[in-house]
Amino acid sequence: MSLHPLTEAEISEIHAQLHELQVEHRDLDQVITHLIENPPPEDLLIRRLKKRKLLLKDRIIQLETLLIPDIPA
């Protein structure tokens, strides 16, 4: 966590990044579902897409955490 509060510009940038990642995450979810439901699924492609989706989810969580204000101990 940063020791200084985020500026409005930093918060806006994080929100923009979050939106972009959430859209890509949702799109990948739809592609994965389509590939699974419409055989023959390409297992390697599905594994790669699922891995990318997990990486996106981790980054989304990191960015969301930056937006949560620090609570003094």
C-alpha positions, 0 to 999 in steps of 0.5 A: 500500500502507498503511504500517501492518499491517491490523487483524483487522477490516480483514482480515475486511472485505476477506475479506467484500468479496472473497467478495461480488465473487467470487460476483458475478463467478462469477454474471456468468460463468454469465449471459454463457455462458448468453446466448452459448449461447442465441441470440439474444444481446443483444450490448450486454447481453453487452458490459456484463456482460463489462465489469462482470465485468472491473471486478469482477476488477480489484477482486478483485485489488486487495483480494487485494493488500491481504491480502498482507503487505509484504515488507521490501526 
